[in-house]
């Protein structure tokens, strides 16, 4: 099974990918990203982001389209690379 690290590069010119950590510094997130070869940008959430997106557990995955609509949401241990490939195709189809 391919992971997000192999799925996302095909879409990086037309979709943004952010790994957002709520309990770690950007330095820790960046180091983990580099160490594990994860794609995208790392970020910390605004004060209201977790509640705005109804994130209640770590490792929630959310895809948001260009209109700000959540088009995909799964929790910890859910979702796989084939689902992500479909989500990226859907997000980039209009571009």
Biopython code that builds the backbone (N, CA, C, O; Angstrom):
import numpy as np
from Bio.PDB.StructureBuilder import StructureBuilder

atoms = [
    (1, "UNK", "N", (0.838, -1.188, 0.000)),
    (1, "UNK", "CA", (0.000, 0.000, 0.000)),
    (1, "UNK", "C", (0.879, 1.246, 0.000)),
    (1, "UNK", "O", (1.850, 1.339, 0.751)),
    (2, "UNK", "N", (0.528, 2.176, -0.836)),
    (2, "UNK", "CA", (1.288, 3.424, -0.899)),
    (2, "UNK", "C", (0.797, 4.385, 0.179)),
    (2, "UNK", "O", (-0.400, 4.457, 0.455)),
    (3, "UNK", "N", (1.713, 5.112, 0.779)),
    (3, "UNK", "CA", (1.351, 6.093, 1.787)),
    (3, "UNK", "C", (1.178, 7.471, 1.171)),
    (3, "UNK", "O", (1.407, 7.666, -0.022)),
    (4, "UNK", "N", (0.773, 8.418, 1.996)),
    (4, "UNK", "CA", (0.545, 9.793, 1.532)),
    (4, "UNK", "C", (1.816, 10.368, 0.913)),
    (4, "UNK", "O", (1.747, 11.204, 0.012)),
    (5, "UNK", "N", (2.961, 9.927, 1.390)),
    (5, "UNK", "CA", (4.224, 10.437, 0.860)),
    (5, "UNK", "C", (4.428, 10.087, -0.604)),
    (5, "UNK", "O", (5.148, 10.789, -1.314)),
    (6, "UNK", "N", (3.804, 9.012, -1.060)),
    (6, "UNK", "CA", (3.914, 8.661, -2.476)),
    (6, "UNK", "C", (2.712, 9.129, -3.283)),
    (6, "UNK", "O", (2.809, 9.268, -4.502)),
    (7, "UNK", "N", (1.575, 9.375, -2.623)),
    (7, "UNK", "CA", (0.363, 9.826, -3.322)),
    (7, "UNK", "C", (0.418, 11.328, -3.607)),
    (7, "UNK", "O", (0.148, 11.755, -4.729)),
    (8, "UNK", "N", (0.762, 12.122, -2.608)),
    (8, "UNK", "CA", (0.665, 13.579, -2.739)),
    (8, "UNK", "C", (1.551, 14.201, -3.815)),
    (8, "UNK", "O", (1.090, 15.126, -4.484)),
    (9, "UNK", "N", (2.782, 13.764, -4.027)),
    (9, "UNK", "CA", (3.622, 14.454, -5.012)),
    (9, "UNK", "C", (2.982, 14.642, -6.389)),
    (9, "UNK", "O", (3.279, 15.629, -7.062)),
    (10, "UNK", "N", (2.137, 13.753, -6.816)),
    (10, "UNK", "CA", (1.472, 13.907, -8.118)),
    (10, "UNK", "C", (0.488, 15.072, -8.135)),
    (10, "UNK", "O", (0.074, 15.523, -9.202)),
    (11, "UNK", "N", (0.112, 15.560, -6.947)),
    (11, "UNK", "CA", (-0.893, 16.617, -6.844)),
    (11, "UNK", "C", (-0.346, 17.910, -6.247)),
    (11, "UNK", "O", (-1.090, 18.878, -6.090)),
    (12, "UNK", "N", (0.939, 17.940, -5.913)),
    (12, "UNK", "CA", (1.488, 19.081, -5.169)),
    (12, "UNK", "C", (1.444, 20.408, -5.929)),
    (12, "UNK", "O", (1.517, 21.470, -5.310)),
    (13, "UNK", "N", (1.327, 20.365, -7.254)),
    (13, "UNK", "CA", (1.227, 21.615, -8.011)),
    (13, "UNK", "C", (-0.195, 22.172, -8.033)),
    (13, "UNK", "O", (-0.408, 23.311, -8.447)),
    (14, "UNK", "N", (-1.165, 21.377, -7.590)),
    (14, "UNK", "CA", (-2.552, 21.834, -7.665)),
    (14, "UNK", "C", (-3.330, 21.684, -6.360)),
    (14, "UNK", "O", (-4.506, 22.045, -6.313)),
    (15, "UNK", "N", (-2.715, 21.167, -5.308)),
    (15, "UNK", "CA", (-3.376, 21.033, -4.009)),
    (15, "UNK", "C", (-2.358, 21.269, -2.906)),
    (15, "UNK", "O", (-1.202, 20.863, -3.025)),
    (16, "UNK", "N", (-2.777, 21.916, -1.846)),
    (16, "UNK", "CA", (-1.904, 22.155, -0.702)),
    (16, "UNK", "C", (-2.150, 21.096, 0.354)),
    (16, "UNK", "O", (-3.281, 20.655, 0.556)),
    (17, "UNK", "N", (-1.074, 20.687, 1.032)),
    (17, "UNK", "CA", (-1.163, 19.679, 2.076)),
    (17, "UNK", "C", (-0.468, 20.228, 3.312)),
    (17, "UNK", "O", (0.701, 20.609, 3.259)),
    (18, "UNK", "N", (-1.202, 20.265, 4.436)),
    (18, "UNK", "CA", (-0.648, 20.770, 5.682)),
    (18, "UNK", "C", (-0.784, 19.725, 6.774)),
    (18, "UNK", "O", (-1.849, 19.136, 6.955)),
    (19, "UNK", "N", (0.286, 19.504, 7.491)),
    (19, "UNK", "CA", (0.261, 18.687, 8.705)),
    (19, "UNK", "C", (0.207, 19.681, 9.856)),
    (19, "UNK", "O", (1.135, 20.466, 10.052)),
    (20, "UNK", "N", (-0.869, 19.645, 10.606)),
    (20, "UNK", "CA", (-1.088, 20.611, 11.680)),
    (20, "UNK", "C", (-0.975, 19.894, 13.012)),
    (20, "UNK", "O", (-1.672, 18.912, 13.265)),
    (21, "UNK", "N", (-0.098, 20.392, 13.853)),
    (21, "UNK", "CA", (0.072, 19.815, 15.187)),
    (21, "UNK", "C", (-0.425, 20.784, 16.235)),
    (21, "UNK", "O", (-0.142, 21.981, 16.165)),
    (22, "UNK", "N", (-1.160, 20.280, 17.202)),
    (22, "UNK", "CA", (-1.704, 21.168, 18.220)),
    (22, "UNK", "C", (-0.928, 21.136, 19.524)),
    (22, "UNK", "O", (-1.119, 22.003, 20.377)),
    (23, "UNK", "N", (-0.056, 20.150, 19.693)),
    (23, "UNK", "CA", (0.664, 20.056, 20.960)),
    (23, "UNK", "C", (2.174, 19.955, 20.782)),
    (23, "UNK", "O", (2.887, 19.529, 21.691)),
    (24, "UNK", "N", (2.660, 20.351, 19.599)),
    (24, "UNK", "CA", (4.091, 20.320, 19.333)),
    (24, "UNK", "C", (4.503, 21.615, 18.650)),
    (24, "UNK", "O", (3.705, 22.251, 17.962)),
    (25, "UNK", "N", (5.731, 21.987, 18.846)),
    (25, "UNK", "CA", (6.247, 23.196, 18.204)),
    (25, "UNK", "C", (6.489, 22.936, 16.719)),
    (25, "UNK", "O", (6.561, 21.786, 16.287)),
    (26, "UNK", "N", (6.614, 23.996, 15.955)),
    (26, "UNK", "CA", (6.930, 23.859, 14.535)),
    (26, "UNK", "C", (8.274, 23.164, 14.338)),
    (26, "UNK", "O", (8.457, 22.419, 13.376)),
    (27, "UNK", "N", (9.205, 23.407, 15.246)),
    (27, "UNK", "CA", (10.518, 22.772, 15.140)),
    (27, "UNK", "C", (10.392, 21.254, 15.273)),
    (27, "UNK", "O", (11.013, 20.511, 14.512)),
    (28, "UNK", "N", (9.600, 20.796, 16.228)),
    (28, "UNK", "CA", (9.400, 19.355, 16.429)),
    (28, "UNK", "C", (8.676, 18.759, 15.228)),
    (28, "UNK", "O", (9.038, 17.683, 14.753)),
    (29, "UNK", "N", (7.649, 19.459, 14.735)),
    (29, "UNK", "CA", (6.908, 18.977, 13.569)),
    (29, "UNK", "C", (7.811, 18.904, 12.338)),
    (29, "UNK", "O", (7.776, 17.921, 11.597)),
    (30, "UNK", "N", (8.608, 19.931, 12.124)),
    (30, "UNK", "CA", (9.512, 19.958, 10.968)),
    (30, "UNK", "C", (10.539, 18.838, 11.039)),
    (30, "UNK", "O", (10.845, 18.202, 10.031)),
    (31, "UNK", "N", (11.066, 18.602, 12.226)),
    (31, "UNK", "CA", (12.049, 17.531, 12.397)),
    (31, "UNK", "C", (11.418, 16.176, 12.098)),
    (31, "UNK", "O", (12.037, 15.339, 11.440)),
    (32, "UNK", "N", (10.196, 15.951, 12.571)),
    (32, "UNK", "CA", (9.496, 14.688, 12.305)),
    (32, "UNK", "C", (9.198, 14.556, 10.813)),
    (32, "UNK", "O", (9.312, 13.466, 10.252)),
    (33, "UNK", "N", (8.823, 15.644, 10.178)),
    (33, "UNK", "CA", (8.552, 15.632, 8.740)),
    (33, "UNK", "C", (9.817, 15.250, 7.970)),
    (33, "UNK", "O", (9.774, 14.392, 7.088)),
    (34, "UNK", "N", (10.920, 15.875, 8.297)),
    (34, "UNK", "CA", (12.183, 15.584, 7.623)),
    (34, "UNK", "C", (12.630, 14.141, 7.871)),
    (34, "UNK", "O", (13.047, 13.440, 6.948)),
    (35, "UNK", "N", (12.536, 13.717, 9.114)),
    (35, "UNK", "CA", (12.975, 12.372, 9.506)),
    (35, "UNK", "C", (12.167, 11.283, 8.787)),
    (35, "UNK", "O", (12.710, 10.243, 8.415)),
    (36, "UNK", "N", (10.871, 11.532, 8.598)),
    (36, "UNK", "CA", (9.989, 10.522, 8.010)),
    (36, "UNK", "C", (9.704, 10.733, 6.528)),
    (36, "UNK", "O", (9.003, 9.934, 5.908)),
    (37, "UNK", "N", (10.247, 11.808, 5.959)),
    (37, "UNK", "CA", (10.045, 12.067, 4.536)),
    (37, "UNK", "C", (8.615, 12.420, 4.165)),
    (37, "UNK", "O", (8.166, 12.121, 3.058)),
    (38, "UNK", "N", (7.892, 13.060, 5.090)),
    (38, "UNK", "CA", (6.506, 13.428, 4.814)),
    (38, "UNK", "C", (6.448, 14.688, 3.952)),
    (38, "UNK", "O", (7.271, 15.590, 4.111)),
    (39, "UNK", "N", (5.479, 14.750, 3.043)),
    (39, "UNK", "CA", (5.333, 15.910, 2.161)),
    (39, "UNK", "C", (4.579, 17.049, 2.832)),
    (39, "UNK", "O", (4.130, 16.931, 3.973)),
    (40, "UNK", "N", (4.449, 18.141, 2.111)),
    (40, "UNK", "CA", (3.607, 19.256, 2.542)),
    (40, "UNK", "C", (4.301, 20.216, 3.480)),
    (40, "UNK", "O", (5.518, 20.195, 3.659)),
    (41, "UNK", "N", (3.480, 21.051, 4.068)),
    (41, "UNK", "CA", (3.940, 22.065, 5.011)),
    (41, "UNK", "C", (3.476, 21.688, 6.411)),
    (41, "UNK", "O", (2.451, 21.025, 6.570)),
    (42, "UNK", "N", (4.221, 22.107, 7.418)),
    (42, "UNK", "CA", (3.785, 21.911, 8.797)),
    (42, "UNK", "C", (3.282, 23.244, 9.329)),
    (42, "UNK", "O", (3.751, 24.310, 8.930)),
    (43, "UNK", "N", (2.318, 23.160, 10.237)),
    (43, "UNK", "CA", (1.712, 24.377, 10.771)),
    (43, "UNK", "C", (1.161, 24.109, 12.165)),
    (43, "UNK", "O", (0.978, 22.960, 12.567)),
    (44, "UNK", "N", (0.906, 25.170, 12.880)),
    (44, "UNK", "CA", (0.199, 25.080, 14.150)),
    (44, "UNK", "C", (-1.157, 25.749, 13.945)),
    (44, "UNK", "O", (-1.269, 26.687, 13.157)),
    (45, "UNK", "N", (-2.190, 25.277, 14.647)),
    (45, "UNK", "CA", (-3.530, 25.815, 14.420)),
    (45, "UNK", "C", (-3.738, 27.166, 15.084)),
    (45, "UNK", "O", (-3.061, 27.514, 16.052)),
    (46, "UNK", "N", (-4.690, 27.924, 14.542)),
    (46, "UNK", "CA", (-5.127, 29.137, 15.225)),
    (46, "UNK", "C", (-5.876, 28.696, 16.479)),
    (46, "UNK", "O", (-6.165, 27.512, 16.653)),
    (47, "UNK", "N", (-6.184, 29.641, 17.340)),
    (47, "UNK", "CA", (-6.847, 29.312, 18.598)),
    (47, "UNK", "C", (-8.166, 28.573, 18.400)),
    (47, "UNK", "O", (-8.528, 27.730, 19.222)),
    (48, "UNK", "N", (-8.887, 28.873, 17.329)),
    (48, "UNK", "CA", (-10.208, 28.267, 17.136)),
    (48, "UNK", "C", (-10.245, 27.161, 16.080)),
    (48, "UNK", "O", (-11.304, 26.582, 15.838)),
    (49, "UNK", "N", (-9.126, 26.866, 15.460)),
    (49, "UNK", "CA", (-9.141, 25.920, 14.339)),
    (49, "UNK", "C", (-9.681, 24.544, 14.717)),
    (49, "UNK", "O", (-10.500, 23.981, 13.990)),
    (50, "UNK", "N", (-9.238, 24.002, 15.830)),
    (50, "UNK", "CA", (-9.683, 22.663, 16.202)),
    (50, "UNK", "C", (-11.191, 22.625, 16.400)),
    (50, "UNK", "O", (-11.848, 21.689, 15.944)),
    (51, "UNK", "N", (-11.746, 23.618, 17.068)),
    (51, "UNK", "CA", (-13.202, 23.638, 17.249)),
    (51, "UNK", "C", (-13.909, 23.986, 15.948)),
    (51, "UNK", "O", (-14.976, 23.438, 15.670)),
    (52, "UNK", "N", (-13.346, 24.883, 15.143)),
    (52, "UNK", "CA", (-13.957, 25.233, 13.858)),
    (52, "UNK", "C", (-14.101, 24.011, 12.954)),
    (52, "UNK", "O", (-15.096, 23.880, 12.240)),
    (53, "UNK", "N", (-13.113, 23.116, 12.982)),
    (53, "UNK", "CA", (-13.136, 21.923, 12.145)),
    (53, "UNK", "C", (-13.642, 20.690, 12.896)),
    (53, "UNK", "O", (-13.604, 19.574, 12.377)),
    (54, "UNK", "N", (-14.118, 20.910, 14.133)),
    (54, "UNK", "CA", (-14.679, 19.833, 14.947)),
    (54, "UNK", "C", (-13.682, 18.682, 15.126)),
    (54, "UNK", "O", (-14.057, 17.512, 15.052)),
    (55, "UNK", "N", (-12.422, 19.023, 15.358)),
    (55, "UNK", "CA", (-11.388, 18.020, 15.590)),
    (55, "UNK", "C", (-11.396, 17.680, 17.078)),
    (55, "UNK", "O", (-11.172, 18.542, 17.928)),
    (56, "UNK", "N", (-11.658, 16.411, 17.375)),
    (56, "UNK", "CA", (-11.753, 15.968, 18.757)),
    (56, "UNK", "C", (-10.701, 14.940, 19.132)),
    (56, "UNK", "O", (-10.579, 14.577, 20.302)),
    (57, "UNK", "N", (-9.935, 14.462, 18.146)),
    (57, "UNK", "CA", (-8.885, 13.497, 18.439)),
    (57, "UNK", "C", (-7.689, 13.728, 17.532)),
    (57, "UNK", "O", (-7.810, 14.256, 16.426)),
    (58, "UNK", "N", (-6.532, 13.317, 18.034)),
    (58, "UNK", "CA", (-5.310, 13.436, 17.251)),
    (58, "UNK", "C", (-5.408, 12.556, 16.013)),
    (58, "UNK", "O", (-6.067, 11.516, 16.029)),
    (59, "UNK", "N", (-4.768, 12.967, 14.976)),
    (59, "UNK", "CA", (-4.703, 12.260, 13.704)),
    (59, "UNK", "C", (-6.020, 12.286, 12.937)),
    (59, "UNK", "O", (-6.345, 11.342, 12.216)),
    (60, "UNK", "N", (-6.772, 13.366, 13.094)),
    (60, "UNK", "CA", (-7.950, 13.581, 12.261)),
    (60, "UNK", "C", (-7.463, 14.126, 10.929)),
    (60, "UNK", "O", (-6.625, 15.026, 10.881)),
    (61, "UNK", "N", (-7.996, 13.571, 9.851)),
    (61, "UNK", "CA", (-7.605, 14.003, 8.509)),
    (61, "UNK", "C", (-8.791, 14.693, 7.864)),
    (61, "UNK", "O", (-9.888, 14.137, 7.807)),
    (62, "UNK", "N", (-8.570, 15.905, 7.380)),
    (62, "UNK", "CA", (-9.632, 16.714, 6.805)),
    (62, "UNK", "C", (-9.160, 17.262, 5.464)),
    (62, "UNK", "O", (-8.050, 17.781, 5.353)),
    (63, "UNK", "N", (-10.010, 17.142, 4.448)),
    (63, "UNK", "CA", (-9.727, 17.741, 3.139)),
    (63, "UNK", "C", (-10.762, 18.828, 2.907)),
    (63, "UNK", "O", (-11.961, 18.618, 3.090)),
    (64, "UNK", "N", (-10.276, 19.994, 2.499)),
    (64, "UNK", "CA", (-11.133, 21.167, 2.303)),
    (64, "UNK", "C", (-10.978, 21.634, 0.872)),
    (64, "UNK", "O", (-9.860, 21.822, 0.393)),
    (65, "UNK", "N", (-12.104, 21.824, 0.183)),
    (65, "UNK", "CA", (-12.024, 22.252, -1.216)),
    (65, "UNK", "C", (-11.774, 23.754, -1.320)),
    (65, "UNK", "O", (-11.681, 24.443, -0.304)),
    (66, "UNK", "N", (-11.666, 24.252, -2.534)),
    (66, "UNK", "CA", (-11.353, 25.661, -2.783)),
    (66, "UNK", "C", (-12.432, 26.610, -2.255)),
    (66, "UNK", "O", (-12.177, 27.802, -2.085)),
    (67, "UNK", "N", (-13.630, 26.091, -1.995)),
    (67, "UNK", "CA", (-14.726, 26.906, -1.460)),
    (67, "UNK", "C", (-14.813, 26.835, 0.062)),
    (67, "UNK", "O", (-15.725, 27.406, 0.661)),
    (68, "UNK", "N", (-13.866, 26.136, 0.687)),
    (68, "UNK", "CA", (-13.855, 26.016, 2.140)),
    (68, "UNK", "C", (-14.784, 24.937, 2.671)),
    (68, "UNK", "O", (-15.064, 24.902, 3.870)),
    (69, "UNK", "N", (-15.268, 24.055, 1.800)),
    (69, "UNK", "CA", (-16.169, 22.980, 2.199)),
    (69, "UNK", "C", (-15.349, 21.738, 2.545)),
    (69, "UNK", "O", (-14.468, 21.341, 1.782)),
    (70, "UNK", "N", (-15.636, 21.130, 3.685)),
    (70, "UNK", "CA", (-14.979, 19.885, 4.056)),
    (70, "UNK", "C", (-15.560, 18.787, 3.180)),
    (70, "UNK", "O", (-16.761, 18.518, 3.220)),
    (71, "UNK", "N", (-14.696, 18.153, 2.383)),
    (71, "UNK", "CA", (-15.150, 17.114, 1.457)),
    (71, "UNK", "C", (-14.716, 15.713, 1.902)),
    (71, "UNK", "O", (-15.125, 14.716, 1.308)),
    (72, "UNK", "N", (-13.890, 15.644, 2.941)),
    (72, "UNK", "CA", (-13.410, 14.345, 3.418)),
    (72, "UNK", "C", (-12.981, 14.512, 4.863)),
    (72, "UNK", "O", (-12.329, 15.492, 5.224)),
    (73, "UNK", "N", (-13.359, 13.538, 5.688)),
    (73, "UNK", "CA", (-12.958, 13.567, 7.094)),
    (73, "UNK", "C", (-12.889, 12.136, 7.601)),
    (73, "UNK", "O", (-13.839, 11.368, 7.446)),
    (74, "UNK", "N", (-11.767, 11.782, 8.202)),
    (74, "UNK", "CA", (-11.618, 10.494, 8.875)),
    (74, "UNK", "C", (-10.797, 10.699, 10.136)),
    (74, "UNK", "O", (-10.050, 11.670, 10.261)),
    (75, "UNK", "N", (-10.947, 9.770, 11.065)),
    (75, "UNK", "CA", (-10.223, 9.835, 12.320)),
    (75, "UNK", "C", (-9.007, 8.935, 12.335)),
    (75, "UNK", "O", (-8.581, 8.411, 11.306)),
    (76, "UNK", "N", (-8.467, 8.770, 13.508)),
    (76, "UNK", "CA", (-7.256, 7.992, 13.702)),
    (76, "UNK", "C", (-7.452, 6.553, 13.205)),
    (76, "UNK", "O", (-8.464, 5.915, 13.496)),
    (77, "UNK", "N", (-6.481, 6.068, 12.465)),
    (77, "UNK", "CA", (-6.523, 4.707, 11.954)),
    (77, "UNK", "C", (-7.473, 4.488, 10.788)),
    (77, "UNK", "O", (-7.646, 3.355, 10.341)),
    (78, "UNK", "N", (-8.088, 5.545, 10.291)),
    (78, "UNK", "CA", (-9.023, 5.423, 9.171)),
    (78, "UNK", "C", (-8.430, 6.069, 7.932)),
    (78, "UNK", "O", (-7.527, 6.900, 8.018)),
    (79, "UNK", "N", (-8.953, 5.674, 6.781)),
    (79, "UNK", "CA", (-8.471, 6.231, 5.520)),
    (79, "UNK", "C", (-7.207, 5.519, 5.080)),
    (79, "UNK", "O", (-6.417, 5.055, 5.902)),
    (80, "UNK", "N", (-7.032, 5.442, 3.786)),
    (80, "UNK", "CA", (-5.820, 4.842, 3.252)),
    (80, "UNK", "C", (-5.398, 5.604, 2.006)),
    (80, "UNK", "O", (-6.074, 6.541, 1.580)),
    (81, "UNK", "N", (-4.284, 5.199, 1.432)),
    (81, "UNK", "CA", (-3.729, 5.961, 0.318)),
    (81, "UNK", "C", (-4.640, 5.958, -0.899)),
    (81, "UNK", "O", (-4.668, 6.943, -1.638)),
    (82, "UNK", "N", (-5.389, 4.881, -1.132)),
    (82, "UNK", "CA", (-6.291, 4.882, -2.285)),
    (82, "UNK", "C", (-7.417, 5.893, -2.077)),
    (82, "UNK", "O", (-7.850, 6.538, -3.032)),
    (83, "UNK", "N", (-7.895, 6.038, -0.845)),
    (83, "UNK", "CA", (-8.898, 7.065, -0.562)),
    (83, "UNK", "C", (-8.311, 8.458, -0.785)),
    (83, "UNK", "O", (-8.952, 9.316, -1.393)),
    (84, "UNK", "N", (-7.079, 8.680, -0.288)),
    (84, "UNK", "CA", (-6.444, 9.984, -0.456)),
    (84, "UNK", "C", (-6.230, 10.301, -1.928)),
    (84, "UNK", "O", (-6.394, 11.448, -2.344)),
    (85, "UNK", "N", (-5.871, 9.313, -2.707)),
    (85, "UNK", "CA", (-5.690, 9.551, -4.132)),
    (85, "UNK", "C", (-7.008, 10.018, -4.750)),
    (85, "UNK", "O", (-7.018, 10.937, -5.568)),
    (86, "UNK", "N", (-8.116, 9.389, -4.363)),
    (86, "UNK", "CA", (-9.432, 9.810, -4.850)),
    (86, "UNK", "C", (-9.795, 11.205, -4.398)),
    (86, "UNK", "O", (-10.364, 11.982, -5.164)),
    (87, "UNK", "N", (-9.466, 11.531, -3.147)),
    (87, "UNK", "CA", (-9.751, 12.873, -2.608)),
    (87, "UNK", "C", (-8.948, 13.920, -3.386)),
    (87, "UNK", "O", (-9.496, 14.942, -3.796)),
    (88, "UNK", "N", (-7.658, 13.669, -3.587)),
    (88, "UNK", "CA", (-6.839, 14.631, -4.346)),
    (88, "UNK", "C", (-7.345, 14.779, -5.772)),
    (88, "UNK", "O", (-7.343, 15.884, -6.313)),
    (89, "UNK", "N", (-7.773, 13.694, -6.385)),
    (89, "UNK", "CA", (-8.323, 13.792, -7.752)),
    (89, "UNK", "C", (-9.576, 14.651, -7.764)),
    (89, "UNK", "O", (-9.760, 15.479, -8.656)),
    (90, "UNK", "N", (-10.442, 14.453, -6.768)),
    (90, "UNK", "CA", (-11.659, 15.253, -6.675)),
    (90, "UNK", "C", (-11.334, 16.726, -6.441)),
    (90, "UNK", "O", (-11.934, 17.605, -7.059)),
    (91, "UNK", "N", (-10.386, 16.989, -5.548)),
    (91, "UNK", "CA", (-10.028, 18.372, -5.239)),
    (91, "UNK", "C", (-9.404, 19.086, -6.422)),
    (91, "UNK", "O", (-9.581, 20.294, -6.577)),
    (92, "UNK", "N", (-8.682, 18.368, -7.254)),
    (92, "UNK", "CA", (-7.961, 19.005, -8.352)),
    (92, "UNK", "C", (-8.705, 18.926, -9.677)),
    (92, "UNK", "O", (-8.251, 19.512, -10.660)),
    (93, "UNK", "N", (-9.821, 18.229, -9.739)),
    (93, "UNK", "CA", (-10.569, 18.071, -10.988)),
    (93, "UNK", "C", (-11.052, 19.398, -11.550)),
    (93, "UNK", "O", (-11.106, 19.567, -12.769)),
    (94, "UNK", "N", (-11.402, 20.332, -10.693)),
    (94, "UNK", "CA", (-11.926, 21.623, -11.147)),
    (94, "UNK", "C", (-10.816, 22.572, -11.578)),
    (94, "UNK", "O", (-11.078, 23.588, -12.222)),
    (95, "UNK", "N", (-9.576, 22.243, -11.222)),
    (95, "UNK", "CA", (-8.446, 23.162, -11.524)),
    (95, "UNK", "C", (-7.986, 23.037, -12.943)),
    (95, "UNK", "O", (-7.056, 23.731, -13.353)),
]
sb = StructureBuilder()
sb.init_structure("model")
sb.init_model(0)
sb.init_chain("A")
sb.init_seg("    ")
for serial, (resi, resn, name, xyz) in enumerate(atoms, 1):
    if name == "N":
        sb.init_residue(resn, " ", resi, " ")
    sb.init_atom(name, np.array(xyz, "f"), 0.0, 1.0, " ", f" {name:<3s}", serial, name[0])
structure = sb.get_structure()
